[in-house]
Amino acid sequence: MLAWLHRLASPKRFHGLAGFFITWCGWGALVLFASGLYYSLFNSPPDYQQGESIRIMYIHVPAAWNSMFIYITMAIASLFVLVWRIKAAAAVARACAPLGAMFTFLALATGSLWGKPMWGAWWVWDARLTSELILLFLYLGFMALQSAIEDKDAAARAAGVLAIVGIINIPIIYYSVEWWNTLHQGATITLSEKPKMNTDMFISLILMSLAFKFYFVVAVLRKARNEMLEREQNSQWVKEMLGGSDERK
């Protein structure tokens, strides 16, 4: 099992698989963004209480979901680094951090824009807002550790420990509306119940959420693949690949 895992995640195999997923997920992201934006802007109705400001939800909620999803991905990749020393996992974890920070900041910024007309304030020390802000600091801390240590393998291990310890913040973000009195409403979409929203709103939200996920896959694989090529530039398979590219030119 371990040998199979190392073969699957070898730099050369990872490069090829990443290229395949980048192509197909790129087209998927394009289609999903186009359809999601159309549904969000033109096909979904305004909310009876929030009016047109409800449309911020189609960016805010997918960004918040992605901020947690990316952190979980980064923590799992870090676990593979710490336990099995897999280079591809280190590249993926490193690539996840700036993307996760970007989506976390987007969630906080759009939440502020959404909260002003609803709550009358740009920011409140709400449990979910505060835990989401902590998530941003965890991403920034991960990137800072990676930059502070020259040895990339040691940096990946040190940052990996932080990522795994920080995973405790994810359930806090998710369950904060149930554990504490917050201004955030409870979940309107769960696996066990029918969505508590208009069907067109639900479709718009799911399309935008999937578009964000596909974009993440493309962005993280592109960044990880480039880093892998940089680290393996003296390897035989990279020289052969670049030599073949030069011959075709």
Beta strands, then each sheet from edge to edge (+ up, - down):
end
